[in-house]
Every structure is written in structure tokens, then in C-alpha cells.
Amino acid sequence: MNLRRFYAVNQAEYCRNFIFKRHFPIHKIFERSSEIGLWRMTASKISEVFGQRMTRKFKGKLNTTLEQIEHGHHIFRAYWKNAFVKQYEKFSTFLRNEVCSNNLSDFGLRKGLEHLAAVRQKFLAVTDRFATFQAECLNVHADFPLLQRLAVPIVLGTTRIIPASKSTTPA
């Protein structure tokens, strides 16, 4: 009788931690990145993060959510097929980006233990692209004073022009 054993991975996870000394900056960064992620993470951005092309034959999930698992603990998730990338705070000092997949064939990977190095490399690239997307979005400062300058009254000679507070275009 020829008996063999084969070990396989059913669910694979890979995470990257950003470590902070204090709780205050991590909480603000997580709040802002979740807001930006919900607003700017479109289907094309999600597929870029996962390193895949969007085709008409796409099957599976493709969305972003902000979930509250426990009281006060929120998790931002971006779903793609049978995988998702999530971001959350951990122990008030870690900002964790994590990739989880329930079907490695979505990435063109095999699920045997001998292929764990390839899974690690693929998931490392996904967390890299997600962190890069978040960093690019966070580098666009909301403190840019364009809207504030538009709201300031303009003085032309002795005339003071006050900007309109309501939109003049019909909804």
C-alpha cells in the first residue's frame, strides 16, 4: 500500500505592522485612512492593490467596508474575489495591514506547504501596494488652504465682495 501525506494551506494571512510610540497619532491616521479608503478605493484601485486586471469575466466580491467588530474597534476591509486586505489598530500602538485569502488560486498560487515562499512574496507585494496607496492618499493634505482662500472676502478698492455661501447651480 502506497500511503502519502500532503499538507495544504486552506486560508493564508500575511500582515505588516506599523509601530507607533503613542496612541494618538495611530488613531487619527487610521480614521483618516479609513475615510479616504472608503471614498477613493474604487474597483480599479482594489484590483491594482491585488495586482490583477479587471475583466468582464470577473467573479467574486469587489467592495470596501468599514466594520465594527467590538465596541470601539473598527476594521477597514477591501474585498477582491475570495481575498481581502484589512487595516485596523492593534494594542493602541500597531497599525496593521493584513491580507487574507481563502483561495490561493485567485493569485495563481498553489496551496501546498512547499509554496509558502511564493505566497509570502505575493502577499508582501499586496501589502506594499496597499500601504503605498494609503501613504499617497494621506500625503494629500486636507489643510490645503484653497477652499479657505475662496471663502475669504475679496477687497477691490472700496468694495468688499463676499463669496456666496450657497451653491447657485440647481441640484
N, CA, C and O atoms as a DFTB+ gen file, in Angstrom:
684 C
 N C O
     1  1       0.839      -1.166       0.000
     2  2       0.000       0.000       0.000
     3  2       0.897       1.247       0.000
     4  3       1.789       1.373       0.839
     5  1       0.663       2.134      -0.912
     6  2       1.479       3.336      -1.048
     7  2       0.730       4.515      -0.402
     8  3      -0.144       5.121      -1.022
     9  1       1.084       4.825       0.838
    10  2       0.439       5.918       1.567
    11  2       1.344       7.150       1.566
    12  3       2.561       7.044       1.720
    13  1       0.730       8.310       1.392
    14  2       1.479       9.571       1.434
    15  2       0.672      10.609       2.203
    16  3      -0.539      10.474       2.381
    17  1       1.364      11.637       2.649
    18  2       0.709      12.761       3.300
    19  2       0.973      14.013       2.483
    20  3       2.046      14.207       1.913
    21  1      -0.044      14.846       2.451
    22  2       0.075      16.120       1.760
    23  2      -0.556      17.188       2.647
    24  3      -1.736      17.110       2.987
    25  1       0.234      18.175       3.014
    26  2      -0.262      19.270       3.832
    27  2      -0.514      20.468       2.932
    28  3       0.307      20.809       2.081
    29  1      -1.666      21.102       3.135
    30  2      -2.038      22.245       2.306
    31  2      -2.581      23.367       3.178
    32  3      -3.067      23.142       4.287
    33  1      -2.488      24.551       2.659
    34  2      -2.967      25.738       3.348
    35  2      -4.358      26.053       2.815
    36  3      -4.547      26.193       1.607
    37  1      -5.325      26.164       3.710
    38  2      -6.677      26.497       3.286
    39  2      -6.896      28.003       3.314
    40  3      -7.485      28.560       2.389
    41  1      -6.430      28.662       4.360
    42  2      -6.539      30.108       4.469
    43  2      -5.165      30.660       4.784
    44  3      -4.496      30.197       5.708
    45  1      -4.747      31.650       4.016
    46  2      -3.431      32.246       4.229
    47  2      -3.599      33.713       4.609
    48  3      -4.415      34.432       4.033
    49  1      -2.805      34.141       5.597
    50  2      -2.816      35.530       6.035
    51  2      -1.385      36.030       6.112
    52  3      -0.461      35.289       6.448
    53  1      -1.229      37.297       5.795
    54  2       0.081      37.939       5.894
    55  2      -0.162      39.359       6.379
    56  3      -1.060      40.035       5.878
    57  1       0.619      39.820       7.343
    58  2       0.380      41.168       7.866
    59  2       1.669      41.966       7.930
    60  3       2.774      41.425       7.961
    61  1       1.480      43.265       7.950
    62  2       2.577      44.219       8.108
    63  2       2.141      45.203       9.187
    64  3       1.049      45.768       9.112
    65  1       2.990      45.407      10.188
    66  2       2.691      46.303      11.303
    67  2       3.485      47.592      11.183
    68  3       4.677      47.583      10.876
    69  1       2.803      48.696      11.432
    70  2       3.459      49.992      11.583
    71  2       3.351      50.330      13.060
    72  3       2.251      50.446      13.600
    73  1       4.505      50.489      13.714
    74  2       4.548      50.630      15.164
    75  2       4.723      52.096      15.536
    76  3       5.592      52.785      15.002
    77  1       3.872      52.570      16.471
    78  2       3.917      53.943      16.963
    79  2       4.196      53.925      18.456
    80  3       3.888      52.950      19.142
    81  1       4.780      55.009      18.958
    82  2       5.071      55.087      20.386
    83  2       3.846      55.460      21.203
    84  3       3.702      55.032      22.349
    85  1       2.949      56.269      20.605
    86  2       1.769      56.725      21.334
    87  2       0.506      56.352      20.571
    88  3       0.551      56.039      19.381
    89  1      -0.626      56.392      21.278
    90  2      -1.901      56.020      20.683
    91  2      -2.473      57.123      19.796
    92  3      -3.124      56.831      18.793
    93  1      -2.237      58.385      20.151
    94  2      -2.893      59.496      19.452
    95  2      -2.633      59.514      17.947
    96  3      -3.602      59.581      17.190
    97  1      -1.385      59.459      17.461
    98  2      -1.225      59.543      16.006
    99  2      -1.796      58.343      15.258
   100  3      -2.299      58.492      14.145
   101  1      -1.724      57.164      15.853
   102  2      -2.215      55.972      15.154
   103  2      -3.732      56.040      14.977
   104  3      -4.252      55.650      13.932
   105  1      -4.432      56.526      15.980
   106  2      -5.887      56.596      15.888
   107  2      -6.319      57.596      14.821
   108  3      -7.227      57.308      14.041
   109  1      -5.695      58.745      14.776
   110  2      -6.025      59.759      13.772
   111  2      -5.670      59.281      12.368
   112  3      -6.432      59.497      11.425
   113  1      -4.530      58.641      12.228
   114  2      -4.118      58.127      10.910
   115  2      -5.086      57.045      10.446
   116  3      -5.465      57.016       9.275
   117  1      -5.491      56.153      11.355
   118  2      -6.427      55.096      10.979
   119  2      -7.784      55.683      10.577
   120  3      -8.373      55.255       9.584
   121  1      -8.283      56.661      11.343
   122  2      -9.562      57.280      10.992
   123  2      -9.509      57.916       9.611
   124  3     -10.405      57.726       8.788
   125  1      -8.446      58.673       9.373
   126  2      -8.329      59.375       8.087
   127  2      -8.129      58.391       6.929
   128  3      -8.724      58.563       5.865
   129  1      -7.303      57.370       7.124
   130  2      -7.073      56.410       6.041
   131  2      -8.327      55.589       5.750
   132  3      -8.549      55.194       4.605
   133  1      -9.151      55.324       6.770
   134  2     -10.412      54.614       6.537
   135  2     -11.376      55.480       5.738
   136  3     -12.036      54.994       4.820
   137  1     -11.459      56.760       6.085
   138  2     -12.323      57.667       5.330
   139  2     -11.881      57.753       3.872
   140  3     -12.700      57.671       2.956
   141  1     -10.593      57.916       3.676
   142  2     -10.062      58.020       2.315
   143  2     -10.251      56.707       1.567
   144  3     -10.593      56.708       0.384
   145  1     -10.030      55.588       2.253
   146  2     -10.189      54.290       1.615
   147  2     -11.610      54.037       1.154
   148  3     -11.828      53.513       0.062
   149  1     -12.588      54.409       1.987
   150  2     -13.983      54.230       1.597
   151  2     -14.348      55.114       0.418
   152  3     -15.168      54.737      -0.420
   153  1     -13.743      56.278       0.356
   154  2     -14.080      57.250      -0.687
   155  2     -13.318      57.021      -1.976
   156  3     -13.892      57.129      -3.060
   157  1     -12.022      56.703      -1.878
   158  2     -11.171      56.659      -3.062
   159  2     -10.824      55.262      -3.556
   160  3     -10.286      55.117      -4.654
   161  1     -11.116      54.242      -2.778
   162  2     -10.729      52.898      -3.187
   163  2     -11.817      52.319      -4.084
   164  3     -12.737      51.645      -3.622
   165  1     -11.689      52.597      -5.364
   166  2     -12.659      52.134      -6.348
   167  2     -12.282      50.723      -6.803
   168  3     -11.281      50.161      -6.360
   169  1     -13.096      50.166      -7.690
   170  2     -12.840      48.813      -8.187
   171  2     -11.484      48.724      -8.872
   172  3     -10.761      47.744      -8.694
   173  1     -11.135      49.738      -9.653
   174  2      -9.838      49.696     -10.342
   175  2      -8.678      49.791      -9.355
   176  3      -7.651      49.141      -9.551
   177  1      -8.824      50.590      -8.296
   178  2      -7.769      50.688      -7.276
   179  2      -7.624      49.387      -6.504
   180  3      -6.511      48.965      -6.191
   181  1      -8.749      48.752      -6.198
   182  2      -8.688      47.472      -5.486
   183  2      -7.966      46.440      -6.339
   184  3      -7.131      45.692      -5.829
   185  1      -8.276      46.391      -7.626
   186  2      -7.604      45.420      -8.497
   187  2      -6.126      45.760      -8.639
   188  3      -5.307      44.852      -8.775
   189  1      -5.757      47.051      -8.611
   190  2      -4.335      47.430      -8.642
   191  2      -3.623      46.967      -7.378
   192  3      -2.500      46.467      -7.438
   193  1      -4.283      47.136      -6.233
   194  2      -3.674      46.710      -4.970
   195  2      -3.410      45.211      -4.983
   196  3      -2.368      44.759      -4.509
   197  1      -4.347      44.440      -5.523
   198  2      -4.174      42.993      -5.573
   199  2      -3.351      42.543      -6.771
   200  3      -3.099      41.349      -6.934
   201  1      -2.933      43.478      -7.605
   202  2      -2.038      43.151      -8.708
   203  2      -2.696      42.375      -9.826
   204  3      -2.030      41.590     -10.501
   205  1      -3.968      42.570     -10.039
   206  2      -4.701      41.846     -11.072
   207  2      -5.426      42.830     -11.977
   208  3      -5.648      43.982     -11.606
   209  1      -5.788      42.374     -13.151
   210  2      -6.545      43.192     -14.085
   211  2      -8.034      42.940     -13.911
   212  3      -8.464      41.842     -13.559
   213  1      -8.800      43.975     -14.164
   214  2     -10.255      43.829     -14.171
   215  2     -10.694      43.388     -15.564
   216  3     -10.308      43.995     -16.563
   217  1     -11.486      42.353     -15.626
   218  2     -12.026      41.885     -16.891
   219  2     -13.544      41.784     -16.774
   220  3     -14.098      41.888     -15.680
   221  1     -14.199      41.586     -17.888
   222  2     -15.650      41.441     -17.878
   223  2     -16.077      40.125     -17.228
   224  3     -17.214      39.993     -16.774
   225  1     -15.177      39.167     -17.185
   226  2     -15.494      37.857     -16.620
   227  2     -15.238      37.787     -15.114
   228  3     -15.212      36.699     -14.540
   229  1     -15.049      38.932     -14.479
   230  2     -14.736      38.968     -13.051
   231  2     -15.878      38.350     -12.246
   232  3     -17.046      38.683     -12.446
   233  1     -15.523      37.449     -11.336
   234  2     -16.492      36.833     -10.440
   235  2     -15.977      36.965      -9.022
   236  3     -14.804      36.705      -8.754
   237  1     -16.831      37.358      -8.133
   238  2     -16.452      37.475      -6.735
   239  2     -16.745      38.858      -6.198
   240  3     -17.332      39.696      -6.882
   241  1     -16.330      39.086      -4.965
   242  2     -16.573      40.368      -4.307
   243  2     -15.589      41.417      -4.800
   244  3     -14.459      41.108      -5.177
   245  1     -16.039      42.651      -4.788
   246  2     -15.187      43.788      -5.139
   247  2     -15.792      45.016      -4.474
   248  3     -16.539      45.765      -5.103
   249  1     -15.465      45.222      -3.189
   250  2     -16.033      46.344      -2.456
   251  2     -15.170      46.692      -1.250
   252  3     -14.231      45.973      -0.908
   253  1     -15.507      47.810      -0.615
   254  2     -14.837      48.220       0.614
   255  2     -15.888      48.386       1.701
   256  3     -17.026      48.769       1.428
   257  1     -15.498      48.094       2.929
   258  2     -16.404      48.251       4.070
   259  2     -15.620      48.747       5.275
   260  3     -14.399      48.610       5.352
   261  1     -16.343      49.313       6.190
   262  2     -15.799      49.672       7.494
   263  2     -16.672      48.965       8.510
   264  3     -17.847      49.299       8.666
   265  1     -16.109      47.998       9.196
   266  2     -16.873      47.168      10.112
   267  2     -16.493      47.468      11.548
   268  3     -15.357      47.844      11.835
   269  1     -17.445      47.301      12.442
   270  2     -17.173      47.437      13.865
   271  2     -17.359      46.067      14.485
   272  3     -18.483      45.601      14.673
   273  1     -16.237      45.425      14.801
   274  2     -16.291      44.074      15.353
   275  2     -16.671      44.115      16.829
   276  3     -17.628      43.465      17.248
   277  1     -15.934      44.864      17.598
   278  2     -16.233      45.041      19.013
   279  2     -16.462      46.520      19.243
   280  3     -16.202      47.342      18.364
   281  1     -16.944      46.852      20.409
   282  2     -17.205      48.250      20.713
   283  2     -15.921      49.074      20.591
   284  3     -14.961      48.856      21.330
   285  1     -15.914      50.005      19.667
   286  2     -14.769      50.890      19.507
   287  2     -13.671      50.362      18.610
   288  3     -12.731      51.101      18.317
   289  1     -13.742      49.110      18.154
   290  2     -12.713      48.545      17.296
   291  2     -13.254      48.432      15.873
   292  3     -14.115      47.601      15.583
   293  1     -12.733      49.278      14.999
   294  2     -13.175      49.289      13.620
   295  2     -12.130      48.629      12.726
   296  3     -10.934      48.658      13.016
   297  1     -12.605      48.035      11.636
   298  2     -11.719      47.394      10.663
   299  2     -12.136      47.853       9.277
   300  3     -13.300      47.735       8.894
   301  1     -11.163      48.383       8.522
   302  2     -11.400      48.746       7.133
   303  2     -11.026      47.541       6.273
   304  3      -9.935      46.990       6.425
   305  1     -11.922      47.125       5.369
   306  2     -11.654      45.982       4.504
   307  2     -11.931      46.344       3.053
   308  3     -12.883      47.060       2.741
   309  1     -11.077      45.831       2.176
   310  2     -11.284      45.927       0.733
   311  2     -11.297      44.502       0.198
   312  3     -10.287      43.802       0.264
   313  1     -12.430      44.074      -0.328
   314  2     -12.613      42.706      -0.808
   315  2     -12.282      42.601      -2.286
   316  3     -12.571      43.506      -3.069
   317  1     -11.674      41.487      -2.651
   318  2     -11.376      41.156      -4.038
   319  2     -11.457      39.654      -4.199
   320  3     -10.647      38.925      -3.626
   321  1     -12.413      39.184      -4.963
   322  2     -12.681      37.755      -5.169
   323  2     -12.820      37.057      -3.820
   324  3     -13.705      37.408      -3.041
   325  1     -11.965      36.078      -3.528
   326  2     -12.016      35.353      -2.257
   327  2     -10.963      35.836      -1.275
   328  3     -10.605      35.118      -0.341
   329  1     -10.464      37.049      -1.482
   330  2      -9.431      37.604      -0.616
   331  2      -9.844      39.001      -0.159
   332  3     -10.745      39.616      -0.730
   333  1      -9.183      39.481       0.861
   334  2      -9.408      40.857       1.293
   335  2      -8.158      41.380       1.971
   336  3      -7.347      40.626       2.507
   337  1      -8.031      42.690       1.930
   338  2      -6.976      43.368       2.668
   339  2      -7.691      44.173       3.745
   340  3      -8.689      44.841       3.473
   341  1      -7.179      44.106       4.959
   342  2      -7.826      44.848       6.035
   343  2      -6.801      45.667       6.800
   344  3      -5.615      45.340       6.842
   345  1      -7.289      46.732       7.397
   346  2      -6.442      47.625       8.176
   347  2      -7.155      47.900       9.495
   348  3      -8.350      48.194       9.515
   349  1      -6.415      47.803      10.593
   350  2      -7.006      48.058      11.897
   351  2      -5.913      48.415      12.898
   352  3      -4.722      48.226      12.648
   353  1      -6.360      48.942      14.050
   354  2      -5.448      49.267      15.152
   355  2      -5.350      48.051      16.065
   356  3      -6.327      47.334      16.284
   357  1      -4.149      47.837      16.589
   358  2      -3.962      46.706      17.491
   359  2      -3.125      47.170      18.681
   360  3      -2.054      47.750      18.502
   361  1      -3.604      46.922      19.867
   362  2      -2.920      47.248      21.132
   363  2      -2.559      48.722      21.240
   364  3      -1.616      49.060      21.956
   365  1      -3.259      49.594      20.571
   366  2      -3.061      51.048      20.628
   367  2      -1.682      51.513      20.169
   368  3      -1.362      52.695      20.297
   369  1      -0.868      50.621      19.644
   370  2       0.446      51.036      19.140
   371  2       0.725      50.507      17.740
   372  3       1.630      51.003      17.070
   373  1      -0.027      49.513      17.284
   374  2       0.187      48.942      15.958
   375  2      -0.901      49.407      15.004
   376  3      -2.079      49.428      15.357
   377  1      -0.507      49.777      13.806
   378  2      -1.431      49.942      12.699
   379  2      -1.128      48.782      11.765
   380  3      -0.067      48.733      11.143
   381  1      -2.063      47.855      11.671
   382  2      -1.794      46.605      10.964
   383  2      -2.524      46.568       9.626
   384  3      -3.726      46.820       9.547
   385  1      -1.767      46.248       8.574
   386  2      -2.311      45.952       7.249
   387  2      -2.174      44.449       7.055
   388  3      -1.087      43.891       7.202
   389  1      -3.281      43.801       6.726
   390  2      -3.282      42.348       6.654
   391  2      -3.993      41.878       5.388
   392  3      -5.048      42.400       5.026
   393  1      -3.409      40.893       4.726
   394  2      -4.019      40.274       3.549
   395  2      -4.456      38.878       3.951
   396  3      -3.706      38.142       4.592
   397  1      -5.667      38.519       3.571
   398  2      -6.199      37.203       3.880
   399  2      -6.817      36.629       2.613
   400  3      -7.550      37.318       1.904
   401  1      -6.520      35.372       2.332
   402  2      -7.076      34.717       1.145
   403  2      -7.600      33.345       1.515
   404  3      -6.945      32.583       2.226
   405  1      -8.786      33.043       1.024
   406  2      -9.378      31.726       1.220
   407  2      -9.221      30.832      -0.003
   408  3      -9.579      29.655       0.031
   409  1      -8.686      31.393      -1.078
   410  2      -8.487      30.621      -2.299
   411  2      -7.233      31.155      -2.998
   412  3      -7.290      32.172      -3.689
   413  1      -6.127      30.480      -2.820
   414  2      -4.858      30.963      -3.379
   415  2      -4.822      30.900      -4.900
   416  3      -3.976      31.545      -5.520
   417  1      -5.712      30.144      -5.506
   418  2      -5.720      30.087      -6.970
   419  2      -6.152      31.412      -7.584
   420  3      -5.897      31.648      -8.765
   421  1      -6.809      32.295      -6.805
   422  2      -7.124      33.640      -7.297
   423  2      -5.857      34.415      -7.638
   424  3      -5.866      35.279      -8.514
   425  1      -4.772      34.102      -6.943
   426  2      -3.487      34.756      -7.170
   427  2      -2.586      33.957      -8.101
   428  3      -1.456      34.363      -8.373
   429  1      -3.073      32.840      -8.584
   430  2      -2.255      31.967      -9.426
   431  2      -1.246      31.183      -8.614
   432  3      -0.179      30.832      -9.119
   433  1      -1.573      30.901      -7.348
   434  2      -0.662      30.194      -6.444
   435  2      -1.225      28.832      -6.092
   436  3      -2.426      28.587      -6.202
   437  1      -0.334      27.954      -5.668
   438  2      -0.733      26.630      -5.207
   439  2      -0.773      26.633      -3.686
   440  3      -0.107      27.445      -3.042
   441  1      -1.557      25.722      -3.112
   442  2      -1.764      25.766      -1.677
   443  2      -0.939      24.765      -0.870
   444  3      -1.185      24.604       0.326
   445  1       0.010      24.103      -1.470
   446  2       0.889      23.202      -0.728
   447  2       1.877      23.967       0.135
   448  3       2.194      25.124      -0.144
   449  1       2.360      23.318       1.182
   450  2       3.300      23.971       2.096
   451  2       4.611      24.353       1.417
   452  3       5.266      25.310       1.831
   453  1       4.995      23.624       0.390
   454  2       6.239      23.962      -0.305
   455  2       6.131      25.262      -1.099
   456  3       7.140      25.776      -1.580
   457  1       4.923      25.795      -1.240
   458  2       4.714      27.039      -1.991
   459  2       4.520      28.245      -1.077
   460  3       4.114      29.307      -1.549
   461  1       4.797      28.110       0.206
   462  2       4.596      29.217       1.144
   463  2       5.487      30.417       0.836
   464  3       5.081      31.556       1.069
   465  1       6.668      30.190       0.327
   466  2       7.556      31.317      -0.017
   467  2       6.941      32.166      -1.128
   468  3       7.029      33.393      -1.089
   469  1       6.324      31.527      -2.111
   470  2       5.671      32.278      -3.190
   471  2       4.453      33.035      -2.668
   472  3       4.185      34.155      -3.104
   473  1       3.717      32.431      -1.739
   474  2       2.565      33.105      -1.125
   475  2       3.043      34.331      -0.364
   476  3       2.446      35.403      -0.463
   477  1       4.118      34.171       0.392
   478  2       4.668      35.294       1.155
   479  2       5.085      36.431       0.242
   480  3       4.798      37.591       0.538
   481  1       5.754      36.129      -0.857
   482  2       6.201      37.169      -1.796
   483  2       5.012      37.886      -2.428
   484  3       5.028      39.109      -2.569
   485  1       3.988      37.136      -2.806
   486  2       2.802      37.736      -3.436
   487  2       2.059      38.623      -2.440
   488  3       1.646      39.732      -2.780
   489  1       1.891      38.138      -1.216
   490  2       1.178      38.912      -0.206
   491  2       1.994      40.110       0.267
   492  3       1.426      41.145       0.614
   493  1       3.304      39.983       0.283
   494  2       4.162      41.121       0.606
   495  2       3.956      42.239      -0.410
   496  3       3.883      43.411      -0.040
   497  1       3.861      41.883      -1.682
   498  2       3.625      42.882      -2.734
   499  2       2.252      43.526      -2.572
   500  3       2.105      44.725      -2.809
   501  1       1.243      42.749      -2.171
   502  2      -0.101      43.304      -1.978
   503  2      -0.100      44.302      -0.826
   504  3      -0.657      45.392      -0.957
   505  1       0.521      43.944       0.308
   506  2       0.579      44.884       1.432
   507  2       1.405      46.108       1.079
   508  3       1.101      47.208       1.539
   509  1       2.447      45.936       0.267
   510  2       3.235      47.076      -0.212
   511  2       2.376      48.041      -1.008
   512  3       2.395      49.247      -0.761
   513  1       1.626      47.513      -1.959
   514  2       0.787      48.375      -2.806
   515  2      -0.320      49.041      -1.991
   516  3      -0.661      50.196      -2.246
   517  1      -0.885      48.325      -1.013
   518  2      -1.922      48.917      -0.171
   519  2      -1.344      50.029       0.699
   520  3      -1.945      51.096       0.824
   521  1      -0.185      49.786       1.299
   522  2       0.455      50.821       2.121
   523  2       0.855      52.025       1.267
   524  3       0.749      53.164       1.721
   525  1       1.308      51.785       0.049
   526  2       1.668      52.881      -0.852
   527  2       0.435      53.700      -1.208
   528  3       0.488      54.930      -1.208
   529  1      -0.675      53.031      -1.511
   530  2      -1.925      53.741      -1.808
   531  2      -2.358      54.595      -0.623
   532  3      -2.730      55.755      -0.799
   533  1      -2.312      54.029       0.590
   534  2      -2.694      54.775       1.782
   535  2      -1.766      55.965       2.011
   536  3      -2.225      57.052       2.363
   537  1      -0.459      55.763       1.813
   538  2       0.501      56.847       2.028
   539  2       0.296      57.976       1.018
   540  3       0.368      59.151       1.378
   541  1       0.040      57.623      -0.244
   542  2      -0.204      58.646      -1.250
   543  2      -1.452      59.446      -0.933
   544  3      -1.475      60.664      -1.110
   545  1      -2.492      58.767      -0.464
   546  2      -3.725      59.471      -0.112
   547  2      -3.544      60.344       1.119
   548  3      -4.092      61.445       1.185
   549  1      -2.782      59.864       2.093
   550  2      -2.573      60.650       3.309
   551  2      -1.634      61.830       3.083
   552  3      -1.674      62.799       3.842
   553  1      -0.790      61.767       2.054
   554  2       0.104      62.878       1.767
   555  2      -0.615      64.059       1.134
   556  3      -0.067      65.160       1.095
   557  1      -1.823      63.855       0.639
   558  2      -2.625      64.962       0.124
   559  2      -3.279      65.599       1.333
   560  3      -4.247      65.074       1.883
   561  1      -2.742      66.733       1.739
   562  2      -3.182      67.351       2.987
   563  2      -4.552      67.996       2.840
   564  3      -4.828      68.671       1.848
   565  1      -5.398      67.784       3.823
   566  2      -6.693      68.448       3.854
   567  2      -6.525      69.897       4.290
   568  3      -7.475      70.677       4.214
   569  1      -5.329      70.269       4.748
   570  2      -5.077      71.624       5.208
   571  2      -4.737      72.563       4.059
   572  3      -4.396      73.725       4.280
   573  1      -4.831      72.059       2.835
   574  2      -4.548      72.908       1.680
   575  2      -5.541      74.058       1.690
   576  3      -6.748      73.817       1.661
   577  1      -5.073      75.305       1.731
   578  2      -5.970      76.429       2.002
   579  2      -6.765      76.940       0.802
   580  3      -7.238      78.076       0.843
   581  1      -6.933      76.159      -0.259
   582  2      -7.663      76.645      -1.428
   583  2      -9.099      77.013      -1.073
   584  3      -9.549      78.112      -1.398
   585  1      -9.826      76.110      -0.409
   586  2     -11.216      76.401      -0.061
   587  2     -11.315      77.541       0.939
   588  3     -12.249      78.341       0.889
   589  1     -10.352      77.614       1.844
   590  2     -10.361      78.715       2.806
   591  2     -10.120      80.045       2.103
   592  3     -10.744      81.053       2.434
   593  1      -9.199      80.041       1.118
   594  2      -8.939      81.277       0.373
   595  2     -10.137      81.682      -0.473
   596  3     -10.389      82.872      -0.661
   597  1     -10.878      80.702      -0.984
   598  2     -12.071      81.019      -1.765
   599  2     -13.174      81.613      -0.899
   600  3     -13.997      82.381      -1.398
   601  1     -13.207      81.274       0.382
   602  2     -14.245      81.761       1.278
   603  2     -13.932      83.125       1.887
   604  3     -14.814      83.751       2.475
   605  1     -12.709      83.588       1.759
   606  2     -12.320      84.875       2.332
   607  2     -12.865      86.005       1.455
   608  3     -12.777      85.931       0.229
   609  1     -13.432      87.058       2.077
   610  2     -13.928      88.193       1.281
   611  2     -12.790      88.864       0.505
   612  3     -11.665      88.974       0.993
   613  1     -13.104      89.301      -0.689
   614  2     -12.116      89.958      -1.555
   615  2     -12.383      91.458      -1.530
   616  3     -13.529      91.889      -1.660
   617  1     -11.332      92.249      -1.363
   618  2     -11.461      93.698      -1.348
   619  2     -10.893      94.238      -2.649
   620  3      -9.716      94.041      -2.950
   621  1     -11.740      94.929      -3.428
   622  2     -11.335      95.597      -4.661
   623  2     -11.634      97.083      -4.492
   624  3     -12.775      97.525      -4.623
   625  1     -10.590      97.832      -4.203
   626  2     -10.794      99.271      -3.942
   627  2     -11.552      99.442      -2.641
   628  3     -11.086      99.024      -1.581
   629  1     -12.729     100.063      -2.725
   630  2     -13.557     100.242      -1.525
   631  2     -14.691      99.223      -1.462
   632  3     -15.492      99.230      -0.526
   633  1     -14.753      98.353      -2.458
   634  2     -15.809      97.351      -2.500
   635  2     -15.318      96.042      -1.886
   636  3     -14.216      95.578      -2.181
   637  1     -16.139      95.465      -1.044
   638  2     -15.811      94.184      -0.417
   639  2     -16.763      93.129      -0.986
   640  3     -17.977      93.227      -0.811
   641  1     -16.205      92.116      -1.672
   642  2     -17.000      91.067      -2.297
   643  2     -16.957      89.846      -1.394
   644  3     -15.887      89.316      -1.093
   645  1     -18.150      89.403      -0.962
   646  2     -18.253      88.247      -0.076
   647  2     -18.699      87.058      -0.919
   648  3     -19.700      87.150      -1.629
   649  1     -17.973      85.942      -0.852
   650  2     -18.367      84.758      -1.615
   651  2     -19.732      84.243      -1.182
   652  3     -20.121      84.393      -0.024
   653  1     -20.459      83.633      -2.118
   654  2     -21.775      83.071      -1.820
   655  2     -21.633      81.861      -0.910
   656  3     -20.715      81.057      -1.071
   657  1     -22.531      81.736       0.030
   658  2     -22.475      80.585       0.926
   659  2     -23.278      79.409       0.404
   660  3     -23.114      78.289       0.890
   661  1     -24.149      79.640      -0.584
   662  2     -24.929      78.558      -1.157
   663  2     -24.527      78.366      -2.611
   664  3     -24.032      79.285      -3.264
   665  1     -24.747      77.174      -3.096
   666  2     -24.453      76.876      -4.488
   667  2     -25.522      77.529      -5.365
   668  3     -26.709      77.493      -5.041
   669  1     -25.092      78.118      -6.466
   670  2     -26.022      78.766      -7.374
   671  2     -26.502      77.834      -8.479
   672  3     -27.371      78.200      -9.270
   673  1     -25.938      76.633      -8.535
   674  2     -26.355      75.684      -9.562
   675  2     -27.447      74.790      -9.013
   676  3     -27.385      74.392      -7.850
   677  1     -28.459      74.461      -9.831
   678  2     -29.521      73.566      -9.332
   679  2     -28.981      72.159      -9.110
   680  3     -28.081      71.708      -9.818
   681  1     -29.527      71.487      -8.141
   682  2     -29.065      70.141      -7.783
   683  2     -29.444      69.142      -8.849
   684  3     -29.138      67.957      -8.721
